[in-house]
Amino acid sequence: MATSAAERELIAQNIMKSGQAVVCIANPRGPNVDAILLKPATYHVPSNATDVVCWVEMTGDDANSTFLP
């Protein structure tokens, strides 16, 4: 289910408050696109210590279910 722009902003703030991401940008392509950009706190690829994940793009629901209890 798509989230509203206000819900995505709240999800992004809660993810940053929980310490699971150092930066979250809600609505990076405008309020009508269900997307949140995240830079996880542990941004190295687990299987390879030299590869770095710069940004992860998720829908509001995916970000909420992945990062928040």
N, C-alpha and C positions, 0 to 999 in steps of 0.2 A: 504494500500500500504506500503510495507516495506521501511524503511529508510536506508540510507547508514551510514557507521561508522562515517563519517564526520558530517552528519546531526544530528545524535544522540549526538555527542559531543557538537555541537552548541545548541541543545535543552536542554541538561543537564546544560550547562553554563547559558543559559537564565533563566531556572527555578531557579537556585541558585541566580542569580542576582535579580530576582523578589522577593526573600525572601520567596517563598512558600515551599522550601525544604532546609534543612540545609546541606545535602550532596546528590549529584547525581553522580552516576558512570555510564558513558556511556560504552557500550560494555564490560560488566563484564565477559562474557564468550567468548570473541574474536570478531573481526570485522565482522564475518559472521553471528552472531546471533543478530537478531533485538530485543535488550533488553536494558533497562535502569533501574538501581536500584535507588530508591529514599528513603530518610528518611524525611518525611514531617515535616515541622516546628511544626505543631500541631499533634503530633504522638499518642495522646490518642484516644482510640476508643470513638466516640461521645456518645454512649449510656451507656458507662461504664467507669468511670474515673480511674479505677484501671488497665484495660487492655491497653497494649501499643502495637502499631504497630511498629515493629522494621524496617523492610524494605518492600517496595512495589516494585514489578517488573512489568514493563509495556513495551509495544512495543514503538518504537519511536513515531508513530502516536498517540497512546493513551496518552502518556505523554504530547505531544504537545497540543492535544485538551483538556486535563483535566486541565493542569496547566497554559497554556498561552492563551491570548486572540486571 
